[in-house]
Amino acid sequence: MRQGPAPVTPRPPTAADTTPTSIRPNVSIPVQSRSSRKSRVLPLARPPLSRAAAGCEGSAADRWALLVLELAAASSDPKTLVRWADLAKCAYGTLRMHCYAAGVSPRRSLVFARLLRLVTMSQLNQLEPEAWLDVADLRTERSLLQRGSLPSSGGPCPTIEEYIARQRLVPDHCAALRTLRQRLRVAG
């Protein structure tokens, strides 16, 4: 008669094996300790946090609007997605996925938010891109202003509502832009 544990036969992986632990149901399994032969219960995974507890807003449009508003209120001009992600205290890939989920390209989101920051910071004075945008070349500055349908340097500064209405970076029918407008109305 053989003593000791029974041989383990390999089995093909199931869906439960490939599911990340953060989304598995909270299931416990009985386990027997080798030394004491007593049964104890080990949890497979902690229950997932609720969206509110995890710091997430209700929709992709909300998350996108919060990211844009955070950049618009920044003290410096993050000219790359990596710097924007650092400012937002999230991973670069997370920032990109939030933008894609909201239906806006990450690069267009960055340019839109930088120009919104420019308009916001220039509200009291004339439009001064060189004071608020971190650009090394005048051609880049002109290109950014054209993409946002903003006047060239020294012109009158449009209001935030005028900028959002005239810009060509984020489509008007986009839910993320509607959410941003709502958040700006609440804040203003």
Sine and cosine of phi, psi and omega as CSV:
sin_phi,cos_phi,sin_psi,cos_psi,sin_omega,cos_omega
0.00,0.00,0.69,-0.73,-0.06,-1.00
-1.00,0.00,0.68,-0.74,0.06,-1.00
-0.93,-0.38,0.34,-0.94,0.02,-1.00
0.97,-0.23,-0.06,-1.00,-0.06,-1.00
-0.94,0.33,0.49,-0.87,0.04,-1.00
-0.95,0.31,0.50,-0.87,0.01,-1.00
-0.90,0.44,0.56,-0.83,-0.01,-1.00
-1.00,-0.07,0.80,-0.60,0.06,-1.00
-0.99,-0.15,0.74,-0.67,-0.02,-1.00
-0.92,0.38,0.54,-0.84,0.04,-1.00
-0.77,-0.63,0.43,-0.91,0.02,-1.00
-0.93,0.36,0.51,-0.86,-0.01,-1.00
-0.91,0.40,0.57,-0.82,0.04,-1.00
-0.96,-0.29,0.08,-1.00,0.01,-1.00
-0.89,0.47,-0.56,0.83,0.01,-1.00
-0.91,0.41,-0.51,0.86,0.01,-1.00
-0.94,0.33,-0.52,0.85,-0.05,-1.00
-0.99,-0.10,-0.09,1.00,0.02,-1.00
-0.98,0.20,0.76,-0.65,0.04,-1.00
-0.86,0.50,0.55,-0.84,-0.07,-1.00
-0.91,0.42,-0.40,0.92,-0.04,-1.00
-0.94,0.34,-0.33,0.94,0.01,-1.00
-0.91,-0.42,0.07,1.00,0.10,-1.00
-0.94,0.33,0.50,-0.87,0.07,-1.00
-0.92,0.40,0.36,-0.93,0.00,-1.00
-0.98,0.21,1.00,-0.08,-0.06,-1.00
-0.86,-0.50,0.62,-0.79,0.06,-1.00
-0.92,-0.39,0.54,-0.84,0.02,-1.00
-0.84,-0.54,0.62,-0.78,0.07,-1.00
-0.98,0.22,0.68,-0.73,-0.01,-1.00
-0.75,-0.66,0.64,-0.77,0.03,-1.00
-0.97,-0.24,0.78,-0.63,0.03,-1.00
-0.96,0.26,0.64,-0.77,-0.03,-1.00
-0.92,0.38,-0.66,0.75,-0.12,-0.99
-0.97,0.24,-0.66,0.75,-0.12,-0.99
-0.98,-0.21,-0.23,0.97,-0.03,-1.00
0.86,0.51,0.39,0.92,0.06,-1.00
-0.99,-0.13,0.54,-0.84,0.03,-1.00
-1.00,0.06,0.61,-0.79,0.14,-0.99
-0.63,-0.77,0.26,-0.97,-0.07,-1.00
-0.93,-0.38,0.79,-0.61,0.05,-1.00
-0.92,-0.39,0.76,-0.65,0.06,-1.00
-0.96,0.26,0.61,-0.79,0.06,-1.00
-0.97,0.25,-0.68,0.74,-0.04,-1.00
-0.41,-0.91,0.47,-0.88,0.10,-0.99
-0.96,0.29,0.48,-0.88,0.05,-1.00
-0.91,0.42,0.59,-0.80,0.00,-1.00
-0.91,0.42,0.54,-0.84,0.04,-1.00
-0.93,0.37,0.48,-0.88,0.12,-0.99
-0.94,0.35,0.32,-0.95,-0.01,-1.00
-0.88,0.48,-0.63,0.78,-0.02,-1.00
-0.92,0.38,-0.65,0.76,-0.01,-1.00
-0.93,0.36,-0.49,0.87,0.00,-1.00
-0.99,0.16,-0.08,1.00,0.04,-1.00
1.00,0.03,0.17,0.99,-0.02,-1.00
-1.00,-0.02,0.57,-0.82,0.12,-0.99
-1.00,0.08,0.00,-1.00,-0.13,-0.99
-0.95,0.32,-0.47,0.89,-0.08,-1.00
-0.61,-0.80,0.19,-0.98,0.04,-1.00
-0.90,0.43,-0.59,0.81,0.02,-1.00
-0.90,0.44,-0.63,0.78,0.05,-1.00
-0.89,0.45,-0.72,0.69,-0.01,-1.00
-0.89,0.45,-0.67,0.74,0.02,-1.00
-0.89,0.46,-0.72,0.70,-0.01,-1.00
-0.88,0.48,-0.65,0.76,0.02,-1.00
-0.91,0.42,-0.64,0.77,0.04,-1.00
-0.90,0.44,-0.68,0.74,0.01,-1.00
-0.91,0.42,-0.70,0.72,0.00,-1.00
-0.91,0.41,-0.56,0.83,0.04,-1.00
-0.91,0.42,-0.66,0.75,0.04,-1.00
-0.93,0.37,-0.63,0.77,-0.02,-1.00
-0.90,0.44,-0.44,0.90,-0.01,-1.00
-1.00,-0.09,0.05,1.00,-0.07,-1.00
-0.93,0.36,0.47,-0.88,0.01,-1.00
-0.99,0.16,-0.40,0.92,0.05,-1.00
-0.84,-0.54,0.25,-0.97,-0.07,-1.00
-0.99,-0.14,0.97,-0.24,0.06,-1.00
-0.98,0.21,0.93,-0.37,-0.10,-1.00
-1.00,-0.06,0.03,1.00,0.07,-1.00
-0.79,-0.61,0.33,-0.94,0.05,-1.00
-0.90,0.44,-0.56,0.83,0.00,-1.00
-0.90,0.43,-0.69,0.72,0.02,-1.00
-0.92,0.39,-0.60,0.80,0.05,-1.00
-0.90,0.44,-0.69,0.72,0.02,-1.00
-0.88,0.47,-0.65,0.76,0.05,-1.00
-0.89,0.46,-0.68,0.74,0.02,-1.00
-0.89,0.46,-0.65,0.76,-0.02,-1.00
-0.99,0.15,-0.07,1.00,-0.01,-1.00
0.84,0.55,0.73,0.68,0.08,-1.00
-0.65,-0.76,0.21,-0.98,0.00,-1.00
-0.96,0.28,0.48,-0.88,0.02,-1.00
-0.82,0.57,-0.71,0.70,0.01,-1.00
-0.91,0.42,-0.58,0.81,0.04,-1.00
-0.91,0.42,-0.70,0.72,0.04,-1.00
-0.86,0.52,-0.72,0.70,0.01,-1.00
-0.89,0.46,-0.68,0.73,-0.01,-1.00
-0.92,0.40,-0.59,0.80,0.06,-1.00
-0.89,0.46,-0.65,0.76,0.02,-1.00
-0.91,0.41,-0.75,0.67,0.01,-1.00
-0.88,0.47,-0.63,0.77,0.01,-1.00
-0.90,0.44,-0.51,0.86,0.02,-1.00
-0.99,0.13,-0.11,0.99,0.04,-1.00
1.00,0.04,0.35,0.94,-0.01,-1.00
-0.77,-0.63,0.66,-0.75,0.03,-1.00
-0.91,0.42,0.59,-0.81,-0.01,-1.00
-0.87,0.50,-0.64,0.77,-0.02,-1.00
-0.92,0.39,-0.69,0.73,0.06,-1.00
-0.90,0.43,-0.60,0.80,0.06,-1.00
-0.88,0.47,-0.67,0.74,0.01,-1.00
-0.89,0.46,-0.74,0.67,-0.01,-1.00
-0.90,0.44,-0.68,0.73,0.03,-1.00
-0.85,0.52,-0.73,0.68,-0.04,-1.00
-0.93,0.37,-0.62,0.78,0.04,-1.00
-0.89,0.46,-0.66,0.75,0.01,-1.00
-0.95,0.31,-0.55,0.83,0.10,-0.99
-0.89,0.45,-0.64,0.77,0.07,-1.00
-0.89,0.46,-0.68,0.73,0.03,-1.00
-0.86,0.51,-0.74,0.67,0.00,-1.00
-0.90,0.43,-0.67,0.74,0.00,-1.00
-0.89,0.46,-0.71,0.70,-0.04,-1.00
-0.95,0.31,-0.41,0.91,-0.04,-1.00
-0.99,-0.10,0.15,0.99,-0.08,-1.00
-0.85,0.52,-0.58,0.81,-0.07,-1.00
-0.99,0.11,-0.35,0.94,-0.08,-1.00
-0.82,-0.57,-0.21,-0.98,0.13,-0.99
-0.97,0.23,0.30,-0.95,0.00,-1.00
-0.91,0.41,0.88,-0.48,-0.01,-1.00
-0.80,-0.60,0.99,0.16,-0.04,-1.00
-0.86,0.50,-0.60,0.80,-0.04,-1.00
-0.91,0.42,-0.37,0.93,0.02,-1.00
-0.99,0.12,-0.45,0.89,-0.13,-0.99
-0.89,-0.46,-0.30,0.95,0.01,-1.00
-0.97,-0.23,0.68,-0.73,0.05,-1.00
-1.00,-0.03,1.00,0.09,0.03,-1.00
-0.81,-0.59,0.56,-0.83,-0.04,-1.00
-0.99,-0.15,-0.26,0.97,-0.13,-0.99
-0.74,-0.67,0.66,-0.75,0.02,-1.00
-0.90,0.44,-0.52,0.86,0.03,-1.00
-0.90,0.43,-0.62,0.79,0.05,-1.00
-0.91,0.42,-0.68,0.73,0.03,-1.00
-0.87,0.50,-0.74,0.67,0.02,-1.00
-0.87,0.49,-0.66,0.75,0.00,-1.00
-0.89,0.46,-0.70,0.71,0.03,-1.00
-0.88,0.48,-0.71,0.70,-0.02,-1.00
-0.90,0.45,-0.63,0.78,0.03,-1.00
-0.91,0.42,-0.66,0.75,-0.01,-1.00
-0.89,0.45,-0.49,0.87,0.02,-1.00
-1.00,-0.09,0.07,1.00,-0.03,-1.00
0.82,0.57,0.66,0.75,0.03,-1.00
-0.97,-0.22,0.51,-0.86,0.04,-1.00
-0.93,0.36,0.31,-0.95,0.01,-1.00
-0.94,0.35,0.10,-0.99,-0.08,-1.00
-0.81,0.58,0.67,-0.74,0.05,-1.00
1.00,0.00,-0.16,0.99,0.01,-1.00
-0.98,0.21,0.12,-0.99,0.03,-1.00
-0.92,0.39,0.60,-0.80,-0.03,-1.00
-0.99,0.14,0.81,-0.58,0.06,-1.00
-0.95,0.31,0.34,-0.94,0.10,-0.99
-0.96,0.27,0.21,-0.98,0.01,-1.00
-0.88,0.47,-0.66,0.75,0.01,-1.00
-0.89,0.45,-0.65,0.76,0.03,-1.00
-0.90,0.43,-0.67,0.74,0.03,-1.00
-0.87,0.49,-0.74,0.67,-0.03,-1.00
-0.89,0.45,-0.60,0.80,-0.01,-1.00
-0.94,0.33,-0.56,0.83,-0.09,-1.00
-1.00,-0.03,-0.39,0.92,-0.10,-1.00
-0.89,0.45,0.43,-0.90,-0.02,-1.00
-0.89,-0.46,0.24,0.97,-0.07,-1.00
-1.00,0.07,-0.65,0.76,-0.01,-1.00
-0.89,-0.46,0.83,-0.56,-0.04,-1.00
-0.88,0.48,0.56,-0.83,-0.02,-1.00
-0.88,0.48,-0.53,0.85,-0.04,-1.00
-0.98,0.18,-0.04,1.00,-0.04,-1.00
-0.95,0.31,0.76,-0.65,0.01,-1.00
-0.89,0.46,-0.52,0.85,0.00,-1.00
-0.90,0.44,-0.62,0.78,0.01,-1.00
-0.94,0.35,-0.62,0.78,0.07,-1.00
-0.89,0.46,-0.67,0.74,0.02,-1.00
-0.90,0.44,-0.65,0.76,0.03,-1.00
-0.89,0.46,-0.69,0.73,0.03,-1.00
-0.86,0.51,-0.68,0.74,0.02,-1.00
-0.89,0.46,-0.69,0.72,0.00,-1.00
-0.91,0.41,-0.58,0.81,0.03,-1.00
-0.93,0.37,-0.60,0.80,0.03,-1.00
-0.91,0.41,-0.64,0.77,0.01,-1.00
-0.92,0.40,-0.68,0.74,-0.03,-1.00
-0.95,0.30,-0.55,0.83,-0.08,-1.00
-1.00,-0.05,0.00,0.00,0.00,0.00
